[in-house]
Amino acid sequence: MMFGLGIPELLMILVIIVLIFGATRLPQIGEGLGKGIKNFRAALREPPEIDVTPNKDPEQKQDESER
């Protein structure tokens, strides 16, 4: 599997998580992780909100090239 973890290791991790958080909180934790991953992927796909690079008009470029 991933990172050299097999089924026994993943089951042991799941048991430890259940002991720490309890079985009733697991759906809430899973939902939070899912929303976080979804927001992270959306943020990677979106362009930057503010583009501060100046754009020159074609007329300005022609004026500068004539000088």
N, CA, C and O atoms as a GROMACS GRO file, in nm:
protein
  268
    1MET      N    1   0.083  -0.119   0.000
    1MET     CA    2   0.000   0.000   0.000
    1MET      C    3   0.087   0.124   0.000
    1MET      O    4   0.198   0.123  -0.051
    2MET      N    5   0.036   0.230   0.056
    2MET     CA    6   0.108   0.356   0.056
    2MET      C    7   0.200   0.366   0.177
    2MET      O    8   0.164   0.324   0.287
    3PHE      N    9   0.318   0.422   0.155
    3PHE     CA   10   0.415   0.449   0.260
    3PHE      C   11   0.458   0.322   0.334
    3PHE      O   12   0.499   0.330   0.450
    4GLY      N   13   0.449   0.208   0.270
    4GLY     CA   14   0.492   0.084   0.331
    4GLY      C   15   0.400   0.034   0.441
    4GLY      O   16   0.442  -0.048   0.522
    5LEU      N   17   0.277   0.081   0.446
    5LEU     CA   18   0.181   0.036   0.547
    5LEU      C   19   0.095  -0.076   0.489
    5LEU      O   20   0.039  -0.063   0.380
    6GLY      N   21   0.085  -0.183   0.563
    6GLY     CA   22   0.000  -0.293   0.521
    6GLY      C   23  -0.132  -0.289   0.596
    6GLY      O   24  -0.159  -0.196   0.672
    7ILE      N   25  -0.212  -0.390   0.572
    7ILE     CA   26  -0.344  -0.399   0.637
    7ILE      C   27  -0.331  -0.406   0.790
    7ILE      O   28  -0.405  -0.336   0.860
    8PRO      N   29  -0.240  -0.487   0.846
    8PRO     CA   30  -0.230  -0.492   0.994
    8PRO      C   31  -0.195  -0.356   1.056
    8PRO      O   32  -0.249  -0.319   1.160
    9GLU      N   33  -0.104  -0.283   0.991
    9GLU     CA   34  -0.066  -0.152   1.045
    9GLU      C   35  -0.183  -0.054   1.039
    9GLU      O   36  -0.207   0.021   1.134
   10LEU      N   37  -0.256  -0.055   0.928
   10LEU     CA   38  -0.372   0.035   0.915
   10LEU      C   39  -0.481   0.001   1.017
   10LEU      O   40  -0.544   0.091   1.072
   11LEU      N   41  -0.504  -0.128   1.042
   11LEU     CA   42  -0.602  -0.168   1.143
   11LEU      C   43  -0.559  -0.124   1.283
   11LEU      O   44  -0.642  -0.080   1.362
   12MET      N   45  -0.430  -0.134   1.312
   12MET     CA   46  -0.381  -0.092   1.443
   12MET      C   47  -0.400   0.060   1.459
   12MET      O   48  -0.439   0.106   1.566
   13ILE      N   49  -0.371   0.135   1.355
   13ILE     CA   50  -0.391   0.280   1.360
   13ILE      C   51  -0.538   0.313   1.382
   13ILE      O   52  -0.571   0.401   1.461
   14LEU      N   53  -0.628   0.242   1.312
   14LEU     CA   54  -0.772   0.264   1.329
   14LEU      C   55  -0.817   0.234   1.471
   14LEU      O   56  -0.897   0.308   1.527
   15VAL      N   57  -0.766   0.126   1.531
   15VAL     CA   58  -0.802   0.092   1.669
   15VAL      C   59  -0.755   0.201   1.765
   15VAL      O   60  -0.828   0.238   1.856
   16ILE      N   61  -0.635   0.251   1.745
   16ILE     CA   62  -0.584   0.357   1.832
   16ILE      C   63  -0.668   0.483   1.818
   16ILE      O   64  -0.698   0.548   1.918
   17ILE      N   65  -0.709   0.518   1.695
   17ILE     CA   66  -0.793   0.636   1.674
   17ILE      C   67  -0.928   0.619   1.743
   17ILE      O   68  -0.978   0.714   1.803
   18VAL      N   69  -0.985   0.501   1.734
   18VAL     CA   70  -1.115   0.475   1.799
   18VAL      C   71  -1.100   0.487   1.950
   18VAL      O   72  -1.188   0.541   2.018
   19LEU      N   73  -0.989   0.437   2.005
   19LEU     CA   74  -0.969   0.447   2.150
   19LEU      C   75  -0.950   0.592   2.194
   19LEU      O   76  -0.996   0.630   2.301
   20ILE      N   77  -0.882   0.671   2.113
   20ILE     CA   78  -0.855   0.809   2.153
   20ILE      C   79  -0.982   0.895   2.140
   20ILE      O   80  -1.018   0.967   2.234
   21PHE      N   81  -1.049   0.888   2.025
   21PHE     CA   82  -1.160   0.979   1.999
   21PHE      C   83  -1.297   0.920   2.030
   21PHE      O   84  -1.392   0.994   2.052
   22GLY      N   85  -1.309   0.790   2.033
   22GLY     CA   86  -1.438   0.727   2.055
   22GLY      C   87  -1.510   0.705   1.923
   22GLY      O   88  -1.490   0.780   1.827
   23ALA      N   89  -1.594   0.604   1.918
   23ALA     CA   90  -1.662   0.566   1.794
   23ALA      C   91  -1.765   0.670   1.752
   23ALA      O   92  -1.796   0.681   1.633
   24THR      N   93  -1.820   0.746   1.846
   24THR     CA   94  -1.924   0.843   1.810
   24THR      C   95  -1.866   0.966   1.741
   24THR      O   96  -1.937   1.033   1.665
   25ARG      N   97  -1.740   0.998   1.765
   25ARG     CA   98  -1.679   1.116   1.704
   25ARG      C   99  -1.616   1.088   1.568
   25ARG      O  100  -1.583   1.183   1.497
   26LEU      N  101  -1.599   0.961   1.530
   26LEU     CA  102  -1.534   0.928   1.403
   26LEU      C  103  -1.604   0.988   1.281
   26LEU      O  104  -1.536   1.039   1.193
   27PRO      N  105  -1.738   0.984   1.273
   27PRO     CA  106  -1.802   1.047   1.157
   27PRO      C  107  -1.775   1.198   1.148
   27PRO      O  108  -1.759   1.251   1.038
   28GLN      N  109  -1.772   1.266   1.262
   28GLN     CA  110  -1.742   1.409   1.263
   28GLN      C  111  -1.599   1.436   1.217
   28GLN      O  112  -1.574   1.530   1.142
   29ILE      N  113  -1.507   1.353   1.262
   29ILE     CA  114  -1.367   1.369   1.222
   29ILE      C  115  -1.352   1.343   1.072
   29ILE      O  116  -1.282   1.417   1.003
   30GLY      N  117  -1.417   1.238   1.023
   30GLY     CA  118  -1.412   1.207   0.880
   30GLY      C  119  -1.472   1.318   0.795
   30GLY      O  120  -1.419   1.350   0.688
   31GLU      N  121  -1.582   1.375   0.841
   31GLU     CA  122  -1.645   1.485   0.768
   31GLU      C  123  -1.553   1.607   0.764
   31GLU      O  124  -1.539   1.671   0.660
   32GLY      N  125  -1.491   1.637   0.875
   32GLY     CA  126  -1.398   1.750   0.880
   32GLY      C  127  -1.279   1.730   0.788
   32GLY      O  128  -1.236   1.822   0.720
   33LEU      N  129  -1.224   1.608   0.787
   33LEU     CA  130  -1.111   1.580   0.698
   33LEU      C  131  -1.153   1.590   0.552
   33LEU      O  132  -1.079   1.642   0.469
   34GLY      N  133  -1.271   1.539   0.521
   34GLY     CA  134  -1.320   1.546   0.383
   34GLY      C  135  -1.339   1.689   0.336
   34GLY      O  136  -1.301   1.723   0.224
   35LYS      N  137  -1.398   1.773   0.421
   35LYS     CA  138  -1.416   1.914   0.386
   35LYS      C  139  -1.282   1.985   0.369
   35LYS      O  140  -1.265   2.066   0.278
   36GLY      N  141  -1.188   1.953   0.455
   36GLY     CA  142  -1.056   2.014   0.446
   36GLY      C  143  -0.985   1.978   0.317
   36GLY      O  144  -0.924   2.064   0.253
   37ILE      N  145  -0.991   1.851   0.279
   37ILE     CA  146  -0.928   1.807   0.154
   37ILE      C  147  -0.997   1.871   0.034
   37ILE      O  148  -0.931   1.911  -0.061
   38LYS      N  149  -1.130   1.880   0.039
   38LYS     CA  150  -1.204   1.941  -0.072
   38LYS      C  151  -1.166   2.089  -0.087
   38LYS      O  152  -1.145   2.135  -0.198
   39ASN      N  153  -1.158   2.161   0.023
   39ASN     CA  154  -1.120   2.303   0.018
   39ASN      C  155  -0.976   2.320  -0.030
   39ASN      O  156  -0.947   2.414  -0.104
   40PHE      N  157  -0.888   2.230   0.010
   40PHE     CA  158  -0.749   2.238  -0.033
   40PHE      C  159  -0.738   2.217  -0.184
   40PHE      O  160  -0.665   2.291  -0.251
   41ARG      N  161  -0.808   2.119  -0.237
   41ARG     CA  162  -0.806   2.094  -0.381
   41ARG      C  163  -0.865   2.211  -0.458
   41ARG      O  164  -0.814   2.249  -0.564
   42ALA      N  165  -0.973   2.269  -0.407
   42ALA     CA  166  -1.035   2.384  -0.473
   42ALA      C  167  -0.939   2.503  -0.474
   42ALA      O  168  -0.932   2.576  -0.572
   43ALA      N  169  -0.867   2.522  -0.365
   43ALA     CA  170  -0.772   2.633  -0.358
   43ALA      C  171  -0.657   2.613  -0.456
   43ALA      O  172  -0.603   2.711  -0.509
   44LEU      N  173  -0.618   2.490  -0.481
   44LEU     CA  174  -0.510   2.464  -0.577
   44LEU      C  175  -0.554   2.492  -0.720
   44LEU      O  176  -0.473   2.534  -0.802
   45ARG      N  177  -0.681   2.470  -0.750
   45ARG     CA  178  -0.732   2.489  -0.886
   45ARG      C  179  -0.763   2.634  -0.919
   45ARG      O  180  -0.755   2.673  -1.035
   46GLU      N  181  -0.796   2.714  -0.820
   46GLU     CA  182  -0.837   2.853  -0.845
   46GLU      C  183  -0.716   2.942  -0.871
   46GLU      O  184  -0.610   2.923  -0.811
   47PRO      N  185  -0.731   3.038  -0.962
   47PRO     CA  186  -0.622   3.134  -0.983
   47PRO      C  187  -0.613   3.228  -0.863
   47PRO      O  188  -0.707   3.235  -0.783
   48PRO      N  189  -0.504   3.300  -0.850
   48PRO     CA  190  -0.493   3.394  -0.739
   48PRO      C  191  -0.606   3.496  -0.744
   48PRO      O  192  -0.650   3.537  -0.852
   49GLU      N  193  -0.652   3.537  -0.629
   49GLU     CA  194  -0.765   3.630  -0.619
   49GLU      C  195  -0.732   3.768  -0.676
   49GLU      O  196  -0.812   3.827  -0.748
   50ILE      N  197  -0.614   3.818  -0.644
   50ILE     CA  198  -0.578   3.953  -0.684
   50ILE      C  199  -0.454   3.945  -0.773
   50ILE      O  200  -0.351   3.891  -0.733
   51ASP      N  201  -0.465   4.000  -0.892
   51ASP     CA  202  -0.352   4.006  -0.984
   51ASP      C  203  -0.304   4.150  -0.988
   51ASP      O  204  -0.373   4.238  -1.041
   52VAL      N  205  -0.188   4.175  -0.932
   52VAL     CA  206  -0.139   4.311  -0.919
   52VAL      C  207  -0.038   4.349  -1.027
   52VAL      O  208   0.022   4.456  -1.021
   53THR      N  209  -0.018   4.262  -1.125
   53THR     CA  210   0.077   4.295  -1.231
   53THR      C  211   0.015   4.398  -1.323
   53THR      O  212  -0.100   4.382  -1.365
   54PRO      N  213   0.087   4.505  -1.354
   54PRO     CA  214   0.030   4.609  -1.440
   54PRO      C  215   0.022   4.561  -1.585
   54PRO      O  216   0.114   4.498  -1.636
   55ASN      N  217  -0.089   4.592  -1.647
   55ASN     CA  218  -0.109   4.560  -1.788
   55ASN      C  219  -0.098   4.689  -1.868
   55ASN      O  220  -0.162   4.789  -1.835
   56LYS      N  221  -0.017   4.686  -1.972
   56LYS     CA  222  -0.005   4.804  -2.056
   56LYS      C  223  -0.104   4.793  -2.170
   56LYS      O  224  -0.126   4.686  -2.226
   57ASP      N  225  -0.164   4.905  -2.203
   57ASP     CA  226  -0.256   4.911  -2.316
   57ASP      C  227  -0.175   4.902  -2.445
   57ASP      O  228  -0.060   4.946  -2.448
   58PRO      N  229  -0.232   4.847  -2.551
   58PRO     CA  230  -0.160   4.842  -2.679
   58PRO      C  231  -0.120   4.980  -2.728
   58PRO      O  232  -0.016   4.996  -2.792
   59GLU      N  233  -0.202   5.082  -2.700
   59GLU     CA  234  -0.170   5.218  -2.743
   59GLU      C  235  -0.044   5.269  -2.673
   59GLU      O  236   0.039   5.336  -2.734
   60GLN      N  237  -0.031   5.238  -2.545
   60GLN     CA  238   0.087   5.281  -2.471
   60GLN      C  239   0.212   5.214  -2.527
   60GLN      O  240   0.316   5.278  -2.535
   61LYS      N  241   0.204   5.088  -2.566
   61LYS     CA  242   0.318   5.017  -2.620
   61LYS      C  243   0.361   5.081  -2.752
   61LYS      O  244   0.481   5.094  -2.779
   62GLN      N  245   0.266   5.119  -2.834
   62GLN     CA  246   0.299   5.182  -2.962
   62GLN      C  247   0.365   5.318  -2.939
   62GLN      O  248   0.461   5.351  -3.008
   63ASP      N  249   0.315   5.397  -2.843
   63ASP     CA  250   0.372   5.527  -2.814
   63ASP      C  251   0.517   5.512  -2.768
   63ASP      O  252   0.603   5.590  -2.808
   64GLU      N  253   0.542   5.412  -2.684
   64GLU     CA  254   0.677   5.392  -2.634
   64GLU      C  255   0.770   5.345  -2.746
   64GLU      O  256   0.887   5.384  -2.748
   65SER      N  257   0.722   5.263  -2.837
   65SER     CA  258   0.808   5.213  -2.943
   65SER      C  259   0.840   5.322  -3.046
   65SER      O  260   0.943   5.313  -3.114
   66GLU      N  261   0.755   5.424  -3.059
   66GLU     CA  262   0.777   5.532  -3.154
   66GLU      C  263   0.883   5.628  -3.101
   66GLU      O  264   0.944   5.701  -3.180
   67ARG      N  265   0.906   5.631  -2.974
   67ARG     CA  266   1.001   5.725  -2.914
   67ARG      C  267   1.143   5.684  -2.936
   67ARG      O  268   1.235   5.753  -2.892
   0.00000   0.00000   0.00000
